[in-house]
Amino acid sequence: MKTIQYKSDTAIFSSSEENIEPYDFIIEEAKLEHIHYINQICEETLSSAKARGTGISGRPPELLAKKMIEGEAVIAFTLKGKWAGFAFISSWENGKYVSNSGLIVAPEFRNTGLAKKIKRKIFELSRQKYPEAIIFSLTTGLAVMKMNHELGFEPVTYSELPNEDLFWENCKSCVNCPILLSKERKNCLCTAMLYDPKKINLHNLNL
Ligand SMILES: CC(C)(COP(=O)(O)OP(=O)(O)OC[C@H]1O[C@@H](n2cnc3c(N)ncnc32)[C@H](O)[C@@H]1OP(=O)(O)O)[C@@H](O)C(=O)NCCC(=O)NCCS
């Protein structure tokens, strides 16, 4: 059984499924006071990408700090303050697009439904801060594709993504960047998924 209690903008998420140790998570918009978690987030992001053998765009600590300070990130931790998960958003082309990126859950808390909660919260934050924006996500991971689909995202070609060079600069640190460049940014190993608020979508009714 899973229960969620909402306290202002903070969700306390309890997991007590069979065979899974019960955890209570606080999931909230990241702030200045969470900056001390950054090294752990960066290290886990890098080691998880290596373990998966997939590419990932760079997440320098300075970028994550900026996201936390500007209210463009969601963080999860246990009631005892142990870091459990993270994700952030970025806006492109003057707010026409918003990317949902950097989703990571600490290995010991995986498969408890935590990523799903973080993903929903980061999606809600995107909608709240940029209600008109097209929201998108680039991933090679099946878990993220499933979660995006549940939120109403649909797969698209790269032609539907921002054209802004600054956005694509982020791919430079990914091992697959030579593939992206050889395809003139028209394709790569990541699947692009997009949520367009202007298109009526039945998924919205479940939010
Ligand atoms: C991907 C990741 C965030 C999932 O976190 P999690 O907390 O274990 O995910 P959840 O328990 O919330 O599961 C969400 C859904 O994804 C599915 N899922 C989780 N891990 C999966 C995997 N490795 N392969 C396929 N599906 C997976 C779950 O079954 C669930 O689907 P369901 O609702 O249909 O049952 C986590 O494994 C992680 O941090 N991985 C390393 C970083 C990464 O790959 N980030 C994504 C970059 S785009």
The ligand as a Tripos MOL2 file, in Angstrom:
@<TRIPOS>MOLECULE
LIG
   48    50     1     0     0
SMALL
NO_CHARGES

@<TRIPOS>ATOM
      1 C1         15.2580    5.5430  -13.8590 C.3       1 LIG1
      2 C2         15.0540    5.7570  -12.3630 C.3       1 LIG1
      3 C3         14.9580    7.2690  -12.1190 C.3       1 LIG1
      4 C4         13.7750    5.0370  -11.9130 C.3       1 LIG1
      5 O1         13.6090    5.2990  -10.5380 O.3       1 LIG1
      6 P1         12.6260    4.4000   -9.6060 P.3       1 LIG1
      7 O2         12.3560    5.1880   -8.3780 O.co2     1 LIG1
      8 O3         13.2120    3.0630   -9.4510 O.co2     1 LIG1
      9 O4         11.3180    4.3220  -10.5170 O.3       1 LIG1
     10 P2          9.8460    3.9890   -9.9990 P.3       1 LIG1
     11 O5          9.9280    2.9670   -8.9320 O.co2     1 LIG1
     12 O6          9.1440    5.2680   -9.7070 O.co2     1 LIG1
     13 O7          9.2080    3.3120  -11.2870 O.3       1 LIG1
     14 C5          8.5620    4.0770  -12.2860 C.3       1 LIG1
     15 C6          8.1870    3.1770  -13.4410 C.3       1 LIG1
     16 O8          9.3510    2.8310  -14.1860 O.3       1 LIG1
     17 C7          9.5100    1.4160  -14.2010 C.3       1 LIG1
     18 N1         10.9260    1.1440  -14.1110 N.ar      1 LIG1
     19 C8         11.7550    1.4680  -13.0920 C.ar      1 LIG1
     20 N2         13.0110    1.0940  -13.3930 N.ar      1 LIG1
     21 C9         12.9520    0.5200  -14.6310 C.ar      1 LIG1
     22 C10        13.9190   -0.0410  -15.4850 C.ar      1 LIG1
     23 N3         15.2160   -0.1150  -15.1600 N.pl3     1 LIG1
     24 N4         13.5210   -0.5090  -16.7020 N.ar      1 LIG1
     25 C11        12.2300   -0.4370  -17.0630 C.ar      1 LIG1
     26 N5         11.2550    0.0950  -16.2950 N.ar      1 LIG1
     27 C12        11.6260    0.5650  -15.0830 C.ar      1 LIG1
     28 C13         8.7310    0.9040  -13.0240 C.3       1 LIG1
     29 O9          8.3200   -0.4300  -13.2060 O.3       1 LIG1
     30 C14         7.5670    1.8630  -13.0000 C.3       1 LIG1
     31 O10         6.6220    1.5290  -14.0130 O.3       1 LIG1
     32 P3          5.1290    1.0530  -13.6230 P.3       1 LIG1
     33 O11         4.4640    2.2530  -12.9930 O.co2     1 LIG1
     34 O12         4.5520    0.6890  -14.9440 O.co2     1 LIG1
     35 O13         5.3140   -0.0590  -12.6590 O.co2     1 LIG1
     36 C15        16.2460    5.1760  -11.5340 C.3       1 LIG1
     37 O14        16.4250    3.8330  -11.8810 O.3       1 LIG1
     38 C16        17.5460    5.9180  -11.7530 C.2       1 LIG1
     39 O15        17.8250    6.9040  -11.0510 O.2       1 LIG1
     40 N6         18.3540    5.4630  -12.7290 N.am      1 LIG1
     41 C17        19.6150    6.1060  -13.0420 C.3       1 LIG1
     42 C18        19.4220    7.4740  -13.6480 C.3       1 LIG1
     43 C19        18.5760    7.4690  -14.8880 C.2       1 LIG1
     44 O16        18.6030    6.5480  -15.6830 O.2       1 LIG1
     45 N7         17.8140    8.5690  -15.0400 N.am      1 LIG1
     46 C20        17.0060    8.7940  -16.1890 C.3       1 LIG1
     47 C21        17.7930    9.5740  -17.1760 C.3       1 LIG1
     48 S1         16.7620   10.0660  -18.5350 S.3       1 LIG1
@<TRIPOS>BOND
     1     1     2 1
     2     2     3 1
     3     2     4 1
     4     2    36 1
     5     4     5 1
     6     5     6 1
     7     6     7 2
     8     6     8 1
     9     6     9 1
    10     9    10 1
    11    10    11 2
    12    10    12 1
    13    10    13 1
    14    13    14 1
    15    14    15 1
    16    15    16 1
    17    15    30 1
    18    16    17 1
    19    17    18 1
    20    17    28 1
    21    18    19 ar
    22    18    27 ar
    23    19    20 ar
    24    20    21 ar
    25    21    22 ar
    26    21    27 ar
    27    22    23 1
    28    22    24 ar
    29    24    25 ar
    30    25    26 ar
    31    26    27 ar
    32    28    29 1
    33    28    30 1
    34    30    31 1
    35    31    32 1
    36    32    33 2
    37    32    34 1
    38    32    35 1
    39    36    37 1
    40    36    38 1
    41    38    39 2
    42    38    40 1
    43    40    41 1
    44    41    42 1
    45    42    43 1
    46    43    44 2
    47    43    45 1
    48    45    46 1
    49    46    47 1
    50    47    48 1
@<TRIPOS>SUBSTRUCTURE
     1 LIG1         1 GROUP 0 **** ****
